[in-house]
Amino acid sequence: MDRTGFFDLIERLGRAWNDGDATGAAACFAEQVDYADPRLYRFTARAELAAFFVPGPGGHSVTWHRLLWDETARAGVLEYTYVGHHRYHGAAIVEIDADGLITRWREWQHRDDERDWDGYLNGPAE
């Protein structure tokens, strides 16, 4: 996979999340996957992700702020804001398999219902 392919995959994932298409979002991941927030949860199968990605009654959305791709490592880094029941700002490290699907996703995020991305980056108010 090259940089363009990675960006296309992540944009497809974002569109599916924003459209409330849990199955479409899960289709961006390999059948056997390692998807985790190391402190909170882990999923190992695409079917588990499809259930996890179902939006709540108010829907959900994701905005990508930065995408970085390392072609040699077949790995990328994402900075994002996810809005569902709460607003989360975070980063994920992802690995892509030979079929062009996400095989590993590690995310670290912070809940911040008050601030947008720029406010979050500026740090806490004094």
VEXZATI-879505 format. One line per field, with one value per atom (N, C-alpha, C, O): residue in one letter; chain; x, y, z. Coordinates in Angstrom, 3 decimals. Example, Ala and Ser with C-alpha at 12.3 -4.5 7.8 and 13.67 -1.06 7.14 Angstrom:
BEGIN
lumlo = [A A A A S S S S] .
zaza = [A A A A A A A A] .
xx = [13.190 12.300 13.200 14.236 12.850 13.670 12.900 13.409] .
yy = [-5.690 -4.500 -3.300 -3.319 -2.250 -1.060 0.030 1.138] .
zz = [7.800 7.800 7.800 8.465 7.080 7.140 7.870 8.039] .
! end
This chain:
BEGIN
lumlo = [M M M M D D D D R R R R T T T T G G G G F F F F F F F F D D D D L L L L I I I I E E E E R R R R L L L L G G G G R R R R A A A A W W W W N N N N D D D D G G G G D D D D A A A A T T T T G G G G A A A A A A A A A A A A C C C C F F F F A A A A E E E E Q Q Q Q V V V V D D D D Y Y Y Y A A A A D D D D P P P P R R R R L L L L Y Y Y Y R R R R F F F F T T T T A A A A R R R R A A A A E E E E L L L L A A A A A A A A F F F F F F F F V V V V P P P P G G G G P P P P G G G G G G G G H H H H S S S S V V V V T T T T W W W W H H H H R R R R L L L L L L L L W W W W D D D D E E E E T T T T A A A A R R R R A A A A G G G G V V V V L L L L E E E E Y Y Y Y T T T T Y Y Y Y V V V V G G G G H H H H H H H H R R R R Y Y Y Y H H H H G G G G A A A A A A A A I I I I V V V V E E E E I I I I D D D D A A A A D D D D G G G G L L L L I I I I T T T T R R R R W W W W R R R R E E E E W W W W Q Q Q Q H H H H R R R R D D D D D D D D E E E E R R R R D D D D W W W W D D D D G G G G Y Y Y Y L L L L N N N N G G G G P P P P A A A A E E E E] .
zaza = [A A A A A A A A A A A A A A A A A A A A A A A A A A A A A A A A A A A A A A A A A A A A A A A A A A A A A A A A A A A A A A A A A A A A A A A A A A A A A A A A A A A A A A A A A A A A A A A A A A A A A A A A A A A A A A A A A A A A A A A A A A A A A A A A A A A A A A A A A A A A A A A A A A A A A A A A A A A A A A A A A A A A A A A A A A A A A A A A A A A A A A A A A A A A A A A A A A A A A A A A A A A A A A A A A A A A A A A A A A A A A A A A A A A A A A A A A A A A A A A A A A A A A A A A A A A A A A A A A A A A A A A A A A A A A A A A A A A A A A A A A A A A A A A A A A A A A A A A A A A A A A A A A A A A A A A A A A A A A A A A A A A A A A A A A A A A A A A A A A A A A A A A A A A A A A A A A A A A A A A A A A A A A A A A A A A A A A A A A A A A A A A A A A A A A A A A A A A A A A A A A A A A A A A A A A A A A A A A A A A A A A A A A A A A A A A A A A A A A A A A A A A A A A A A A A A A A A A A A A A A A A A A A A A A A A A A A A A A A A A A A A A A A A A A A A A A A A A A A A A A A A A A] .
xx = [0.852 0.000 0.894 1.931 0.476 1.200 0.423 -0.635 0.961 0.360 -1.077 -1.969 -1.295 -2.634 -3.618 -4.745 -3.202 -4.067 -4.429 -5.569 -3.441 -3.706 -4.701 -5.661 -4.475 -5.388 -6.796 -7.781 -6.895 -8.208 -8.907 -10.105 -8.168 -8.747 -9.267 -10.373 -8.487 -8.889 -10.066 -10.953 -10.080 -11.225 -12.486 -13.570 -12.357 -13.510 -14.022 -15.231 -13.104 -13.488 -14.237 -15.288 -13.711 -14.364 -15.748 -16.682 -15.895 -17.217 -18.211 -19.358 -17.772 -18.677 -19.102 -20.286 -18.158 -18.521 -19.492 -20.503 -19.186 -20.031 -21.420 -22.383 -21.536 -22.832 -23.580 -24.706 -22.969 -23.605 -23.583 -24.393 -22.665 -22.565 -21.542 -20.372 -21.993 -21.100 -20.474 -19.297 -21.234 -20.713 -19.657 -18.618 -19.930 -18.963 -17.680 -16.592 -17.791 -16.599 -15.815 -14.593 -16.505 -15.826 -15.152 -14.140 -15.692 -15.113 -13.730 -13.018 -13.340 -12.002 -10.958 -9.763 -11.403 -10.528 -10.454 -11.400 -9.338 -9.163 -10.134 -10.608 -10.424 -11.297 -10.768 -11.515 -9.484 -8.826 -8.030 -7.114 -8.377 -7.825 -7.440 -7.934 -6.570 -6.251 -6.547 -5.728 -7.722 -8.217 -8.361 -9.113 -7.644 -7.673 -7.379 -6.636 -7.985 -7.509 -6.871 -7.592 -5.552 -4.883 -5.399 -5.168 -6.087 -6.594 -8.054 -8.512 -8.804 -10.251 -10.886 -11.813 -10.418 -11.101 -10.181 -9.176 -10.552 -9.845 -10.856 -11.715 -10.739 -11.549 -10.611 -9.570 -10.984 -10.090 -10.724 -10.083 -11.955 -12.626 -13.443 -13.979 -13.523 -14.299 -15.748 -16.324 -16.336 -17.730 -17.907 -18.929 -16.917 -16.985 -16.946 -17.636 -16.139 -16.057 -17.364 -17.786 -18.006 -19.279 -20.276 -20.995 -20.327 -21.235 -20.779 -21.609 -19.474 -18.913 -19.149 -19.328 -19.149 -19.270 -20.707 -20.912 -21.697 -23.086 -23.278 -22.993 -23.757 -23.899 -25.041 -26.007 -24.897 -25.972 -27.111 -27.024 -28.183 -29.357 -29.042 -29.704 -28.042 -27.689 -26.693 -26.290 -26.283 -25.289 -23.880 -23.668 -22.940 -21.554 -20.821 -21.297 -19.663 -18.869 -17.396 -17.032 -16.564 -15.123 -14.572 -15.027 -13.597 -12.851 -11.384 -10.855 -10.720 -9.286 -8.548 -8.836 -7.612 -6.831 -5.467 -4.961 -4.877 -3.563 -3.441 -3.806 -2.920 -2.637 -1.175 -0.715 -0.459 0.934 1.074 0.457 1.879 2.024 3.497 4.273 3.874 5.210 5.057 4.641 5.392 5.167 5.996 5.503 7.227 8.086 7.526 7.547 7.031 6.479 5.019 4.473 4.390 2.952 2.147 1.242 2.511 1.879 1.592 2.290 0.539 0.170 -0.214 -0.462 -0.257 -0.668 -1.793 -1.733 -2.826 -3.981 -4.203 -4.119 -4.483 -5.021 -6.463 -6.759 -7.355 -8.766 -9.576 -9.120 -10.787 -11.839 -13.006 -13.459 -13.488 -14.648 -15.747 -15.509 -16.944 -18.092 -19.175 -19.624 -19.590 -20.693 -21.467 -22.056 -21.464 -22.071 -21.286 -21.844 -19.988 -19.083 -18.148 -18.140 -17.361 -16.327 -14.996 -14.644 -14.265 -12.941 -11.941 -12.201 -10.805 -9.685 -8.617 -8.330 -8.025 -7.066 -6.146 -6.123 -5.383 -4.443 -4.505 -4.787 -4.240 -4.192 -2.985 -2.601 -2.408 -1.376 -2.009 -2.579 -1.913 -2.552 -1.528 -0.559 -1.771 -0.967 -1.885 -3.031 -1.367 -2.151 -1.586 -0.371 -2.479 -2.024 -1.825 -2.039 -1.416 -1.131 -2.385 -2.273 -3.573 -4.823 -5.308 -6.360 -4.551 -4.936 -5.980 -6.710 -6.056 -7.013 -6.278 -5.120 -6.957 -6.354 -6.318 -7.346 -5.133 -4.975 -4.690 -4.938 -4.172 -3.929 -4.264 -3.912 -4.954 -5.363 -5.181 -5.813 -4.318 -4.118 -4.519 -3.979 -5.471 -5.906 -5.743 -5.923 -5.401 -5.320 -6.116 -5.843 -7.098 -7.968 -8.362 -8.309 -8.756 -9.173 -10.566 -10.850 -11.422 -12.780 -12.712 -12.126 -13.314 -13.326 -14.566 -14.536 -15.663 -16.927 -16.979 -17.887 -16.024 -16.064 -15.300 -15.714 -14.193 -13.292 -13.261 -13.367 -13.112 -12.874 -11.401 -10.661 -10.973 -9.606 -8.564 -7.624 -8.724 -7.739 -7.703 -6.626 -8.861 -8.883 -8.217 -7.534 -8.418 -7.785 -6.257 -5.543 -5.764 -4.319 -3.705 -2.533 -4.493 -3.987 -3.846 -3.223 -4.412 -4.257 -5.332 -6.193 -5.268 -6.280 -6.241 -5.187 -7.404 -7.492 -6.862 -6.935 -6.256 -5.631 -6.611 -6.259] .
yy = [-1.176 0.000 1.234 1.270 2.229 3.490 4.540 4.254 5.732 6.824 7.105 7.267 7.162 7.448 6.355 6.651 5.103 3.999 4.066 3.802 4.424 4.556 5.683 5.506 6.833 7.957 7.593 7.942 6.898 6.485 5.554 5.700 4.594 3.662 4.408 4.135 5.338 6.065 6.992 7.159 7.586 8.425 7.574 8.007 6.369 5.457 5.088 5.049 4.818 4.520 5.702 5.520 6.894 8.090 8.311 8.646 8.126 8.287 7.286 7.634 6.048 5.028 5.400 5.319 5.806 6.220 7.401 7.405 8.390 9.578 9.274 9.959 8.259 7.857 6.886 6.496 6.491 5.528 4.110 3.277 3.825 2.530 1.655 1.602 0.981 0.167 -0.967 -1.275 -1.586 -2.687 -2.174 -2.806 -1.030 -0.422 -0.027 -0.197 0.499 0.844 -0.412 -0.441 -1.449 -2.698 -3.331 -4.015 -3.118 -3.690 -3.122 -3.678 -2.043 -1.474 -2.237 -1.959 -3.188 -3.956 -5.410 -5.929 -6.061 -7.480 -8.312 -7.869 -9.531 -10.435 -10.668 -10.601 -10.941 -11.087 -9.808 -9.493 -9.086 -7.762 -7.629 -8.364 -6.702 -6.349 -4.854 -4.010 -4.540 -3.164 -2.892 -3.583 -1.886 -1.697 -0.267 0.465 0.093 1.155 0.358 -0.281 0.371 -0.537 -0.476 -1.403 0.592 0.692 0.267 -0.020 0.222 0.090 -1.102 -1.704 -1.459 -2.516 -3.085 -2.478 -4.279 -4.941 -5.770 -6.437 -5.715 -6.517 -7.270 -6.747 -8.510 -9.333 -9.829 -10.563 -9.445 -9.902 -8.768 -7.915 -8.780 -7.764 -7.731 -6.653 -8.886 -8.941 -8.198 -7.546 -8.291 -7.550 -6.049 -5.276 -5.643 -4.213 -3.697 -2.587 -4.483 -4.048 -3.728 -2.732 -4.555 -4.285 -3.058 -2.247 -2.915 -1.787 -0.466 0.569 -0.491 0.721 1.189 2.246 0.449 0.880 2.200 2.277 3.234 4.534 4.537 3.783 5.408 5.617 6.380 6.729 6.647 7.333 8.691 9.103 9.382 10.696 10.631 11.669 9.418 9.267 9.488 9.658 9.483 9.771 10.295 10.177 10.873 11.414 11.379 11.339 11.393 11.472 12.520 12.653 13.250 14.204 13.842 13.743 13.644 13.369 14.704 15.559 14.874 16.112 15.949 16.874 14.769 14.519 13.033 12.188 12.730 11.358 11.284 12.085 10.335 10.105 8.654 7.772 8.392 7.043 6.694 7.481 5.515 4.964 3.734 2.672 3.882 2.809 1.571 0.451 1.747 0.606 -0.228 -1.457 0.427 -0.276 -0.692 -1.458 -0.192 -0.417 -0.005 -0.710 1.162 1.672 3.156 3.873 3.599 5.005 5.511 4.741 6.827 7.505 8.458 9.146 8.491 9.352 10.209 9.713 11.482 12.320 12.607 12.863 12.566 12.660 13.252 13.346 13.644 13.939 13.027 12.969 12.318 11.437 11.992 12.287 12.132 12.602 11.542 11.161 11.070 10.124 10.539 11.619 9.682 10.075 11.227 12.041 11.284 12.338 12.708 12.060 13.753 14.147 13.632 13.820 12.977 12.451 12.978 12.965 13.437 13.809 12.757 12.396 12.263 11.201 10.971 11.716 9.892 9.449 7.931 7.261 7.411 5.965 5.622 6.375 4.485 3.895 2.679 1.831 2.590 1.497 0.781 1.375 -0.515 -1.318 -1.889 -2.241 -1.979 -2.422 -3.757 -3.921 -4.705 -6.011 -6.002 -4.981 -7.143 -7.254 -7.061 -6.745 -7.244 -7.043 -5.599 -5.279 -4.720 -3.316 -3.020 -2.035 -3.878 -3.683 -3.425 -3.810 -2.777 -2.484 -3.778 -4.420 -4.147 -5.371 -5.082 -5.926 -3.896 -3.492 -2.015 -1.197 -1.689 -0.301 -0.102 -0.782 0.829 1.213 2.666 3.529 2.945 4.333 4.780 4.012 6.030 6.694 7.977 8.778 8.167 9.327 9.913 9.256 11.167 11.897 12.453 13.057 12.244 12.796 14.278 14.685 15.082 16.531 17.087 17.463 17.137 17.603 19.120 19.638 19.821 21.281 21.915 22.951 21.306 21.984 21.301 20.079 22.122 21.591 21.186 21.292 20.729 20.236 21.295 21.016 22.508 23.555 23.917 24.129 23.991 24.263 23.154 23.415 21.919 20.773 20.874 20.657 21.199 21.302 22.442 22.380 23.489 24.622 24.308 25.073 23.199 22.783 23.361 24.125 22.983 23.436 24.941 25.574 25.488 26.918 27.143 26.294 28.285 28.604 29.258 29.592] .
zz = [0.000 0.000 0.000 0.662 -0.745 -0.755 0.052 0.614 0.093 0.880 0.435 1.268 -0.872 -1.383 -0.978 -0.580 -1.076 -0.671 0.800 1.182 1.633 3.066 3.326 4.076 2.712 2.911 2.433 3.084 1.304 0.799 1.784 2.029 2.353 3.322 4.547 5.013 5.066 6.270 5.963 6.799 4.792 4.410 4.266 4.659 3.708 3.602 4.985 5.214 5.908 7.289 7.900 8.515 7.735 8.274 7.687 8.417 6.375 5.749 6.323 6.601 6.500 7.047 8.462 8.790 9.304 10.661 10.616 11.318 9.799 9.733 9.185 9.531 8.337 7.784 8.687 8.376 9.805 10.697 10.151 10.559 9.234 8.577 9.316 8.938 10.357 11.189 10.386 10.572 9.508 8.694 7.719 7.528 7.108 6.193 6.902 6.352 8.116 8.890 9.227 9.077 9.679 10.042 8.832 8.985 7.624 6.412 6.097 5.261 6.739 6.559 7.372 7.267 8.174 9.060 8.605 8.011 8.882 8.580 9.417 10.464 8.935 9.693 11.104 12.080 11.195 12.495 12.728 11.969 13.765 14.000 15.464 16.319 15.736 17.115 17.264 16.901 17.800 17.932 19.419 20.106 19.926 21.381 21.796 21.142 22.895 23.773 24.904 25.671 25.036 25.977 27.420 28.196 27.779 29.151 29.285 30.392 28.154 28.277 27.568 28.110 26.377 25.627 24.566 24.195 24.079 22.988 22.206 22.784 20.880 19.984 19.052 18.655 18.700 17.889 16.588 15.836 16.315 15.096 14.489 15.197 13.164 12.448 12.933 13.076 13.186 13.644 14.968 15.180 15.860 17.130 16.867 17.532 15.896 15.578 15.003 15.326 14.159 13.573 14.681 14.595 15.714 16.840 17.628 18.040 17.842 18.590 17.861 18.503 16.530 15.724 15.508 14.910 15.968 15.801 16.555 17.750 15.863 16.528 17.536 17.421 18.521 19.482 18.829 17.652 19.577 19.016 18.388 17.436 18.914 18.367 17.227 16.701 16.830 15.772 16.297 17.497 15.398 15.759 14.535 13.406 14.782 13.685 14.058 15.233 13.031 13.232 12.282 11.146 12.760 11.947 12.064 13.171 10.931 10.939 10.905 10.067 11.802 11.842 11.181 10.545 11.337 10.743 10.447 11.264 9.259 8.870 8.450 7.636 8.999 8.631 8.204 8.802 7.174 6.643 6.478 5.936 6.946 6.770 5.881 6.345 4.604 3.644 3.969 3.831 4.392 4.697 5.845 5.786 6.876 8.040 7.828 8.622 6.768 6.531 7.761 8.208 8.288 9.509 9.350 8.633 10.043 9.995 11.364 12.292 11.466 12.691 12.321 11.302 13.168 12.949 14.179 15.303 13.985 15.059 14.672 13.505 15.649 15.324 16.470 17.610 16.119 17.085 16.754 15.611 17.760 17.620 18.520 19.691 17.970 18.738 18.672 17.590 19.836 19.974 21.210 21.250 22.216 23.493 24.125 24.861 23.829 24.303 23.163 22.117 23.375 22.415 22.933 24.098 22.037 22.360 21.347 20.144 21.830 20.971 21.201 22.342 20.115 20.320 19.149 18.169 19.299 18.277 18.214 19.208 17.040 16.851 15.986 15.090 16.275 15.432 14.780 15.465 13.466 12.743 11.873 11.398 11.677 10.771 9.709 9.985 8.482 7.339 6.839 6.721 6.547 6.071 4.555 3.901 4.002 2.571 1.716 0.531 2.293 1.558 1.613 1.059 2.276 2.348 3.397 3.294 4.422 5.506 6.815 6.978 7.733 9.041 9.843 10.057 10.279 11.055 12.534 13.395 12.819 14.209 14.350 13.500 15.447 15.742 17.227 18.035 17.592 18.991 19.126 18.434 20.018 20.186 21.628 22.573 21.756 23.049 22.888 21.995 23.752 23.581 24.930 25.970 24.862 26.057 25.830 24.795 26.804 26.737 27.049 28.052 26.184 26.369 25.701 24.529 26.454 25.909 25.729 25.079 26.295 26.283 25.127 24.606 24.722 23.775 22.415 22.310 21.374 20.048 19.941 20.919 18.773 18.594 18.945 19.688 18.416 18.690 20.164 20.720 20.805 22.231 23.030 24.021 22.597 23.243 23.126 24.105 21.940 21.740 22.536 22.908 22.801 23.567 25.045 25.782 25.490 26.873 27.785 27.349 29.050 29.991 30.227 30.160 30.500 30.821 32.193 33.081 32.333 33.635 34.567 35.698] .
! end
